């Protein structure tokens, strides 16, 4: 299990893109496109923000022309997976796992974190 920080994804020409990081309270000035309320990630956003811009887990790859801005004060999203047979996973599941592993490598993740994923 690893923690992925939440980041708003905004167009590079958006005024927020110039911010190096945002305090949690500053998200109230945006109209967020966010996870569904019935999901665990949606409940986490509701508890902290009560609320546009998309609020997404931080990963190292991002589509251009988006800018991902760190948010201070929002609890990271815990992610992980388990599989009985790695070869039985779908291409999407493999792509997700590869993205998380690349994120761990880029931030200097521990071997323990990689094994737990």
C-alpha positions as CSV (number, residue, x, y, z in Angstrom):
1,X,0.0,0.0,0.0
2,X,1.3,3.4,-0.9
3,X,0.1,7.0,-0.5
4,X,-0.5,9.2,-3.5
5,X,-1.0,12.9,-2.8
6,X,-4.0,14.7,-4.3
7,X,-3.3,17.4,-6.9
8,X,-5.6,19.6,-8.9
9,X,-5.0,19.2,-12.6
10,X,-5.4,22.6,-14.3
11,X,-4.6,23.9,-17.8
12,X,-1.1,25.5,-18.0
13,X,-2.7,28.8,-18.8
14,X,-5.0,28.7,-15.7
15,X,-4.2,31.3,-13.0
16,X,-3.7,28.5,-10.5
17,X,-0.9,26.9,-12.6
18,X,1.4,29.7,-11.5
19,X,1.1,28.6,-7.8
20,X,3.9,26.3,-6.5
21,X,1.5,24.7,-4.0
22,X,-1.9,25.4,-2.6
23,X,-3.1,25.4,1.0
24,X,-6.2,23.1,1.4
25,X,-8.4,26.2,2.1
26,X,-7.6,27.6,-1.4
27,X,-9.4,24.8,-3.1
28,X,-12.7,26.4,-2.0
29,X,-12.1,29.1,-4.6
30,X,-12.3,26.5,-7.4
31,X,-15.1,24.5,-8.9
32,X,-13.7,20.9,-8.7
33,X,-14.5,18.0,-10.9
34,X,-14.0,15.3,-8.3
35,X,-14.4,11.6,-7.5
36,X,-18.0,10.4,-7.0
37,X,-19.4,10.9,-3.5
38,X,-20.2,7.2,-3.1
39,X,-16.6,6.1,-3.4
40,X,-13.9,6.0,-0.6
41,X,-11.9,8.7,-2.5
42,X,-15.1,10.8,-2.9
43,X,-15.9,10.5,0.8
44,X,-12.3,11.6,1.6
45,X,-12.7,14.8,-0.5
46,X,-16.1,15.5,1.1
47,X,-14.7,15.2,4.6
48,X,-11.9,17.6,4.0
49,X,-13.3,20.0,1.4
50,X,-17.1,19.8,1.4
51,X,-17.2,21.2,-1.8
52,X,-13.9,23.2,-12.7
53,X,-10.7,21.8,-11.8
54,X,-10.1,18.0,-11.5
55,X,-8.7,16.7,-8.2
56,X,-6.7,13.6,-9.0
57,X,-4.0,11.5,-7.3
58,X,-0.5,12.6,-8.1
59,X,1.5,10.4,-10.4
60,X,4.7,11.3,-12.3
61,X,3.2,11.2,-15.8
62,X,0.6,13.7,-16.8
63,X,-1.0,14.6,-20.0
64,X,0.0,17.9,-21.6
65,X,-1.1,20.7,-21.3
66,X,-2.0,20.1,-17.7
67,X,-0.3,21.4,-14.6
68,X,-0.5,19.4,-11.3
69,X,-0.3,21.6,-8.2
70,X,0.5,20.2,-4.7
71,X,-2.1,20.7,-2.0
72,X,-1.0,21.1,1.6
73,X,-3.3,19.6,4.2
74,X,-5.2,16.9,2.2
75,X,-4.7,13.3,3.4
76,X,-3.0,11.2,0.6
77,X,-5.0,8.5,-1.2
78,X,-3.9,5.0,-0.2
79,X,-3.5,2.7,-3.3
80,X,-2.5,-0.9,-3.7
81,X,-3.5,-4.1,-5.4
82,X,-3.2,-7.8,-5.0
83,X,-3.4,-10.5,-7.7
84,X,-3.4,-14.3,-7.5
85,X,-1.9,-14.5,-11.0
86,X,-0.2,-11.5,-12.4
87,X,-0.6,-12.8,-15.9
88,X,-4.4,-12.8,-15.5
89,X,-4.6,-9.1,-15.1
90,X,-6.0,-6.9,-17.8
91,X,-3.8,-4.5,-19.9
92,X,-5.4,-1.6,-17.9
93,X,-4.4,-3.2,-14.6
94,X,-0.9,-3.7,-15.8
95,X,-0.7,-0.1,-17.0
96,X,-1.9,1.1,-13.6
97,X,0.7,-1.0,-11.8
98,X,3.4,0.2,-14.1
99,X,2.4,3.8,-13.5
100,X,2.5,3.4,-9.7
101,X,5.9,1.6,-9.8
102,X,7.3,4.4,-12.0
103,X,5.9,6.9,-9.5
104,X,7.6,5.1,-6.6
105,X,10.9,4.9,-8.5
106,X,10.7,8.6,-9.4
107,X,10.2,9.6,-5.8
108,X,12.7,7.2,-4.4
109,X,10.1,4.7,-3.1
110,X,11.3,1.9,-0.9
111,X,11.5,-1.8,-1.9
112,X,9.0,-2.4,0.9
113,X,6.5,0.0,-0.7
114,X,7.0,-1.6,-4.1
115,X,6.4,-5.1,-2.7
116,X,3.3,-3.9,-0.8
117,X,1.8,-2.5,-4.1
